[in-house]
Amino acid sequence: MTFSIVARSVDGDSWGVAVASKFLAVGNAVPAAVAQVGAIATQAEANVAYKGLALAHLDEGATASVALQRLLDEDPDRDHRQVGLVDCDGTAVSYTGSACYPWAGGVTGDGYAIQGNVLTGPEVVEEMERAYLASDPAAPLAERLLVAMRAGDAAGGDRRGRQSAALLVVKDGAGYGGHDDVAVDLRVDDHPEPLTELGRLLELNDLFLTATVEEDKVTVTPELDAEITALVRALGHDDLRSWTGHENYEMRVAPSGAWIDQRVLTILRRTGRAAQGDD
């Protein structure tokens, strides 16, 4: 009752899962991933224990195919399960049990597994694969996964309709403040257009919860520092640190104040000048 894509990035640094379904809070049941280990989607009559078990098998050195076979061998209800799994090396496997509701099936390729059940037809996974392969390999994995999901949805998706979607991407040190591996963990639990809403949240995630890349860092010169100070004071703050903490932009300004993210500087100029009464 779900369609999903599980993948490893081309550079081998990120693993992720994107999923959508006519099911409440699909992100609670389907996706799991650990950086440098792998990623899994468990669906249909999802066995949520698969998530921990599969990642443990992979962490112990099992390949995706071996880990999947272990899951199935230990599950008497395997005919009702559907699974996509990608290991640390990008080897991908997809399994659809014979008792899954039609249309059900999947495709795999280098670094990705795409699968779904209760779909309008095979065109859903076919279009997901086409869109994923046509997307920019250098783009962030989260963006490529969302491109695939939108293509599957446009092709018909879950034949019962839409309700929820989720996106999980992991990468070493990519979490908030660099303290864990969760680069993206977004869920739309109940919405008439869950993938549209997921795309909006991904844009916010990029702004608030990711670190600034080098090319977006603007050096704070004495002249710019004076401008920034005037702008944040117009907004009711004593200094840049106070303003960024209030607005949740702390990931995009150097703790020392040596640089500021270009997008955040643009936002500060727009809001600060409005507060100053400038056009």
C-alpha positions as CSV (number, residue, x, y, z in Angstrom):
1,M,0.0,0.0,0.0
2,T,3.1,2.1,-0.5
3,F,5.8,3.1,-3.0
4,S,9.4,3.9,-2.1
5,I,12.9,4.3,-3.3
6,V,16.0,3.3,-1.3
7,A,19.4,4.5,-2.5
8,R,23.0,5.3,-2.0
9,S,24.5,8.5,-3.4
10,V,26.8,8.2,-6.4
11,D,29.7,9.5,-4.2
12,G,29.1,6.8,-1.7
13,D,28.6,9.3,1.2
14,S,24.8,9.2,1.7
15,W,22.1,6.7,2.1
16,G,18.4,7.4,2.0
17,V,14.7,6.4,1.7
18,A,11.7,8.2,0.3
19,V,8.2,6.8,0.6
20,A,4.6,7.8,0.1
21,S,1.3,6.0,0.8
22,K,-2.4,6.2,1.4
23,F,-1.6,5.3,5.0
24,L,-1.3,7.5,8.1
25,A,2.3,8.4,9.1
26,V,4.1,6.1,6.7
27,G,7.4,7.5,7.8
28,N,6.8,5.9,11.2
29,A,6.9,2.4,9.8
30,V,8.8,2.2,6.5
31,P,12.2,3.8,6.4
32,A,15.5,3.3,8.3
33,A,19.1,4.1,7.5
34,V,22.5,4.3,9.1
35,A,25.5,6.1,7.5
36,Q,28.2,3.8,6.2
37,V,25.9,0.8,6.8
38,G,22.9,1.0,4.5
39,A,19.2,1.8,4.2
40,I,15.9,-0.1,4.1
41,A,12.2,0.3,3.3
42,T,9.9,-2.3,4.8
43,Q,6.3,-2.1,3.5
44,A,3.1,-3.9,2.4
45,E,2.2,-5.7,5.7
46,A,5.4,-4.1,7.0
47,N,7.4,-6.0,9.5
48,V,9.0,-3.0,11.4
49,A,11.5,-5.4,13.1
50,Y,13.1,-5.7,9.7
51,K,14.6,-2.3,10.1
52,G,16.8,-3.0,13.1
53,L,17.5,-6.6,12.0
54,A,18.6,-5.6,8.5
55,L,20.8,-2.8,9.6
56,A,22.4,-5.1,12.2
57,H,23.1,-7.7,9.5
58,L,24.6,-5.1,7.3
59,D,26.7,-3.6,10.1
60,E,28.1,-7.1,10.7
61,G,29.3,-7.3,7.1
62,A,26.4,-9.0,5.3
63,T,25.6,-7.9,1.8
64,A,22.2,-6.6,0.9
65,S,21.2,-9.9,-0.6
66,V,22.4,-12.0,2.4
67,A,20.7,-9.6,4.8
68,L,17.4,-9.8,2.9
69,Q,17.5,-13.6,2.8
70,R,18.1,-13.8,6.5
71,L,15.0,-11.6,7.1
72,L,12.9,-13.7,4.9
73,D,14.1,-17.0,6.2
74,E,13.1,-16.0,9.8
75,D,9.7,-14.6,8.8
76,P,6.8,-17.0,8.3
77,D,4.7,-14.2,6.8
78,R,7.3,-13.2,4.2
79,D,4.8,-13.7,1.3
80,H,3.0,-10.6,2.7
81,R,6.1,-8.4,2.9
82,Q,7.8,-6.0,0.5
83,V,11.4,-4.8,1.1
84,G,14.0,-2.5,-0.6
85,L,17.5,-2.7,0.8
86,V,20.8,-1.0,-0.2
87,D,24.1,-1.8,1.6
88,C,27.2,0.2,2.2
89,D,28.7,-0.6,-1.2
90,G,25.5,0.4,-3.0
91,T,24.4,-3.1,-3.8
92,A,20.6,-3.0,-4.0
93,V,17.9,-5.7,-3.6
94,S,14.1,-5.6,-3.8
95,Y,11.6,-8.2,-2.7
96,T,7.9,-8.5,-3.3
97,G,6.0,-11.3,-1.6
98,S,3.5,-13.3,-3.6
99,A,0.6,-12.3,-1.4
100,C,1.1,-8.5,-1.7
101,Y,-1.9,-6.7,-3.1
102,P,-1.5,-5.9,-6.9
103,W,-0.1,-4.1,-8.6
104,A,3.1,-5.0,-6.7
105,G,6.7,-5.2,-7.8
106,G,10.0,-3.4,-8.0
107,V,13.2,-2.7,-9.9
108,T,16.8,-2.4,-8.9
109,G,19.9,-0.8,-10.3
110,D,23.3,0.4,-9.3
111,G,22.8,1.9,-5.9
112,Y,19.0,2.0,-5.8
113,A,15.9,-0.2,-5.1
114,I,12.4,1.0,-6.1
115,Q,9.3,-0.9,-5.1
116,G,5.6,-0.5,-4.5
117,N,2.3,-2.3,-3.8
118,V,-1.4,-1.5,-4.4
119,L,-0.2,0.7,-7.2
120,T,-2.0,1.8,-10.4
121,G,0.4,-0.3,-12.4
122,P,4.1,-1.0,-13.2
123,E,4.4,2.4,-14.7
124,V,4.8,3.8,-11.2
125,V,8.1,2.2,-10.5
126,E,9.2,2.5,-14.1
127,E,8.7,6.3,-14.1
128,M,10.4,6.5,-10.7
129,E,13.4,4.7,-12.1
130,R,13.5,6.9,-15.2
131,A,13.3,10.1,-13.2
132,Y,15.9,9.0,-10.7
133,L,18.4,8.0,-13.4
134,A,17.7,11.3,-15.4
135,S,18.3,13.5,-12.3
136,D,21.7,15.1,-11.7
137,P,24.0,12.5,-10.1
138,A,25.8,15.3,-8.3
139,A,22.6,16.7,-6.7
140,P,22.0,16.0,-3.0
141,L,20.5,12.6,-2.5
142,A,17.4,14.0,-0.9
143,E,16.5,16.0,-4.0
144,R,17.0,13.0,-6.3
145,L,14.8,10.8,-4.1
146,L,12.1,13.4,-4.1
147,V,12.3,13.7,-7.9
148,A,11.7,10.0,-8.2
149,M,8.8,10.1,-5.8
150,R,7.1,12.9,-7.7
151,A,7.4,10.9,-10.9
152,G,5.8,7.9,-9.3
153,D,3.0,10.0,-8.0
154,A,2.4,11.6,-11.4
155,A,2.3,8.1,-12.9
156,G,-0.5,7.0,-10.6
157,G,1.1,6.2,-7.3
158,D,-0.9,4.4,-4.7
159,R,-4.2,3.5,-6.4
160,R,-6.1,4.3,-3.2
161,G,-4.9,7.9,-3.1
162,R,-2.6,10.1,-1.1
163,Q,-2.1,10.6,2.6
164,S,1.5,10.6,3.9
165,A,5.1,10.8,2.8
166,A,8.6,10.7,4.4
167,L,12.2,11.4,3.5
168,L,15.2,10.1,5.4
169,V,18.8,10.7,4.4
170,V,21.9,9.9,6.5
171,K,25.6,10.9,6.0
172,D,28.4,11.0,8.5
173,G,28.5,14.2,10.5
174,A,25.6,15.7,8.6
175,G,23.2,16.0,11.5
176,Y,22.4,19.2,13.5
177,G,25.6,20.7,14.8
178,G,27.5,17.8,13.2
179,H,26.7,15.5,16.1
180,D,24.9,12.6,14.3
181,D,24.4,11.3,10.8
182,V,20.8,12.4,10.1
183,A,21.0,14.9,7.2
184,V,17.2,14.8,6.5
185,D,14.4,13.3,8.6
186,L,11.1,14.7,7.4
187,R,7.6,13.3,7.7
188,V,4.2,14.5,6.3
189,D,1.8,12.3,8.3
190,D,-1.6,13.3,7.0
191,H,-2.0,15.7,4.1
192,P,-3.9,15.9,0.8
193,E,-0.7,16.5,-1.2
194,P,2.0,14.9,1.0
195,L,4.8,15.0,-1.6
196,T,4.2,18.7,-2.3
197,E,4.4,19.4,1.4
198,L,7.5,17.2,1.7
199,G,9.2,19.4,-0.9
200,R,8.4,22.5,1.0
201,L,9.8,21.0,4.2
202,L,12.9,19.9,2.4
203,E,13.6,23.5,1.4
204,L,13.2,24.6,5.0
205,N,15.4,21.8,6.2
206,D,18.2,23.0,3.8
207,L,18.0,26.5,5.2
208,F,17.7,25.7,8.9
209,L,19.2,22.3,9.5
210,T,22.2,22.1,7.2
211,A,25.6,23.7,7.3
212,T,26.8,26.4,4.9
213,V,29.0,25.2,2.0
214,E,32.2,27.2,1.4
215,E,30.9,29.0,-1.7
216,D,28.0,30.5,0.2
217,K,30.1,32.0,3.0
218,V,30.4,35.8,2.9
219,T,33.4,37.2,4.8
220,V,32.3,39.7,7.3
221,T,34.5,42.8,6.7
222,P,34.5,45.8,9.1
223,E,32.1,47.5,6.7
224,L,29.7,44.6,6.5
225,D,29.9,44.1,10.3
226,A,28.8,47.7,10.7
227,E,25.9,47.1,8.3
228,I,24.9,43.8,10.1
229,T,25.0,45.5,13.5
230,A,22.7,48.3,12.3
231,L,20.3,45.8,10.8
232,V,20.0,43.4,13.8
233,R,19.5,46.4,16.1
234,A,16.7,47.6,13.9
235,L,15.2,44.2,14.5
236,G,15.5,44.5,18.3
237,H,18.7,42.5,18.9
238,D,22.0,43.5,20.4
239,D,24.2,41.6,18.0
240,L,24.2,39.0,15.1
241,R,24.5,36.1,17.5
242,S,21.3,37.1,19.3
243,W,19.4,37.5,16.0
244,T,20.6,34.2,14.5
245,G,19.7,32.4,17.7
246,H,16.2,34.0,17.7
247,E,15.6,33.1,14.0
248,N,17.3,29.6,14.2
249,Y,20.0,30.5,11.7
250,E,22.9,29.5,14.0
251,M,24.0,26.8,11.6
252,R,24.6,29.4,8.9
253,V,26.8,32.0,10.7
254,A,30.3,31.4,12.0
255,P,30.4,31.3,15.9
256,S,33.2,33.8,15.6
257,G,31.3,36.1,13.3
258,A,33.9,35.7,10.6
259,W,31.4,34.8,7.9
260,I,27.6,34.8,7.2
261,D,25.7,32.6,4.8
262,Q,24.7,34.5,1.6
263,R,21.0,33.5,1.9
264,V,20.8,34.5,5.6
265,L,22.5,37.8,4.7
266,T,19.9,38.4,2.0
267,I,17.1,37.7,4.6
268,L,18.7,40.0,7.2
269,R,19.0,42.8,4.7
270,R,15.4,42.5,3.6
271,T,13.9,42.3,7.1
272,G,16.3,44.7,8.7
273,R,15.8,47.4,6.0
274,A,12.1,47.0,6.3
275,A,12.4,47.5,10.1
276,Q,14.5,50.6,9.4
277,G,11.8,51.9,7.1
278,D,14.0,51.7,4.0
279,D,12.5,50.7,0.6
